[in-house]
């Protein structure tokens, strides 16, 4: 069973994404901000991370950059899932090390297709 870490400061978003993932057979862990997300990623080594951008403290771009540049976590694919829908945001997110970029509200079928393309689950 593939393990996905959701990093999002919104309880509603965490709940919605967790429901989608669990319905599709994924194990889910949750983090409420960038710092917690980075710490959990290092501790549990999930198969994939869903990363929000707009969070207090360490934002999703900064957390993604840190994860992608740390040897222990660099191989974990990060999908940015955010309301920031500008092309410049998408380009910046990918430059920080994200493997894909989805805008909210994300459709379950799109999310599952994206995850499976990255981890083959």
C-alpha positions as CSV (number, residue, x, y, z in Angstrom):
1,X,0.0,0.0,0.0
2,X,1.5,3.3,-1.1
3,X,1.9,5.9,1.6
4,X,1.1,9.6,0.9
5,X,1.8,12.6,3.1
6,X,-0.6,15.5,2.8
7,X,0.8,18.9,3.8
8,X,-1.9,21.5,4.1
9,X,-2.9,24.0,6.7
10,X,-6.7,23.7,5.9
11,X,-8.5,21.0,7.9
12,X,-11.1,20.8,5.1
13,X,-8.5,20.3,2.4
14,X,-6.7,17.6,4.4
15,X,-10.0,15.8,5.0
16,X,-11.1,16.0,1.3
17,X,-7.7,14.8,0.0
18,X,-7.4,12.1,2.7
19,X,-10.9,10.7,1.7
20,X,-9.9,10.6,-2.0
21,X,-6.6,8.8,-1.2
22,X,-8.1,6.3,1.3
23,X,-11.0,5.4,-1.1
24,X,-8.3,4.5,-3.6
25,X,-6.3,2.3,-1.3
26,X,-3.6,4.7,-0.1
27,X,-2.2,5.0,3.5
28,X,-2.3,8.6,4.5
29,X,-0.3,10.8,6.9
30,X,-1.1,14.4,7.6
31,X,1.0,17.6,8.3
32,X,-0.5,21.0,9.0
33,X,2.4,23.2,7.8
34,X,5.6,23.2,5.9
35,X,7.9,22.6,8.9
36,X,5.9,19.7,10.1
37,X,5.7,18.3,6.5
38,X,9.5,18.4,6.1
39,X,10.0,16.7,9.5
40,X,7.4,14.0,8.8
41,X,8.8,13.4,5.3
42,X,12.3,12.8,6.8
43,X,10.8,10.5,9.5
44,X,8.4,8.4,7.6
45,X,9.7,8.5,4.0
46,X,6.3,8.5,2.3
47,X,6.0,7.3,-1.3
48,X,4.7,10.7,-2.4
49,X,3.8,14.1,-0.9
50,X,0.9,16.4,-1.7
51,X,2.0,20.0,-0.8
52,X,-0.1,23.1,-0.4
53,X,1.7,26.4,-1.1
54,X,0.0,29.1,1.0
55,X,0.8,28.1,4.6
56,X,2.1,30.1,7.6
57,X,5.8,29.8,8.3
58,X,7.6,27.6,5.8
59,X,5.4,27.8,2.6
60,X,5.0,25.0,0.2
61,X,7.5,26.3,-2.3
62,X,10.1,26.6,0.5
63,X,9.3,23.1,1.9
64,X,9.4,21.5,-1.6
65,X,12.8,23.1,-2.2
66,X,14.2,21.8,1.1
67,X,12.8,18.3,0.4
68,X,14.2,18.2,-3.1
69,X,17.6,19.3,-2.0
70,X,18.0,17.0,1.0
71,X,19.5,13.6,0.0
72,X,17.2,11.7,2.4
73,X,14.1,13.1,0.8
74,X,15.1,14.1,-2.7
75,X,13.7,10.9,-4.3
76,X,10.2,11.5,-2.9
77,X,7.9,13.0,-5.5
78,X,6.1,16.2,-4.5
79,X,2.9,17.2,-6.2
80,X,2.0,20.8,-5.4
81,X,-1.8,21.1,-4.8
82,X,-2.8,24.8,-4.5
83,X,-5.2,27.5,-5.4
84,X,-2.4,29.5,-7.0
85,X,-3.2,29.0,-10.6
86,X,-0.9,31.4,-12.4
87,X,1.6,29.9,-14.9
88,X,4.4,31.7,-13.1
89,X,3.4,29.9,-9.9
90,X,3.5,26.6,-11.7
91,X,6.9,27.2,-13.2
92,X,8.3,28.4,-9.8
93,X,6.9,25.3,-8.1
94,X,8.5,23.0,-10.7
95,X,11.8,24.8,-10.3
96,X,11.7,24.1,-6.6
97,X,11.6,20.4,-7.3
98,X,7.9,19.5,-7.6
99,X,7.2,16.7,-10.0
100,X,3.7,18.0,-10.8
101,X,1.4,20.9,-10.1
102,X,-2.4,20.7,-9.6
103,X,-4.8,23.5,-8.8
104,X,-7.6,23.3,-6.3
105,X,-10.3,22.1,-6.3
106,X,-8.6,19.0,-7.7
107,X,-10.7,16.2,-9.2
108,X,-10.3,12.8,-7.8
109,X,-9.7,11.1,-11.2
110,X,-7.0,13.7,-12.1
111,X,-5.3,13.3,-8.7
112,X,-5.2,9.5,-8.9
113,X,-3.9,9.6,-12.5
114,X,-1.2,12.1,-11.5
115,X,-0.1,10.0,-8.5
116,X,-0.1,6.8,-10.4
117,X,2.0,8.3,-13.1
118,X,4.7,9.2,-10.5
119,X,4.7,6.2,-8.3
120,X,3.0,3.5,-10.3
121,X,0.5,2.6,-7.6
